[in-house]
């Protein structure tokens, strides 16, 4: 079983739609959860950063973590064509280890 | 907003040659990282660096790799004798502590 699984997509939605992106993981030691956005030929850009379970909202973005199910989500409201990118989930343990483990990324296309 | 900068953006090297990839982390950050992303694959952790020493490394980071912070601003990754399979995007990241890691836009390394 892969440590972090993420549907690669592509996911195509019309402008204004609500987008739901998800990752599952197997390592119960993961405590920090991140979502990054990556445009073509660019580095990962941090969108959301959460610790342990719960919800976090920032503008049009909401991150949810359900540690009991080992499942994290990113919701994008009122999606825009500029949101078209690859979305990467990443996570790490709450120990001295700082290495991030990434999902494979979901490619999102928002159609105008 | 402060950012991580990487140079060069693209490096082409003959197999067997040494290559040095350079990074300027965010100025008040104390933790530095290198990741790589082979085309079409996940972002993978290579190494983390804190207080002038390696704090963690993956099994990818073998004896042909080394890192250095030669002065107060630069952080480098050296690959001693490059192989074809070293062709990838190499990302530098930095963090202030338990906070999230911020990534540069990467160096595309092409081994011929």
Interface residues (C-beta under 8 A of the other chain):
Chain A: X32 X34 X36 X41 X42 X43 X44 X45 X46 X49 X88 X90 X96 X97 X98 X99 X100 X101 X102 X103 X104 X105
Chain B: X4 X6 X31 X33 X35 X41 X42 X43 X44 X45 X48 X55 X56 X58 X91 X95 X98 X99 X100 X101 X102 X103 X104 X105 X106 X108
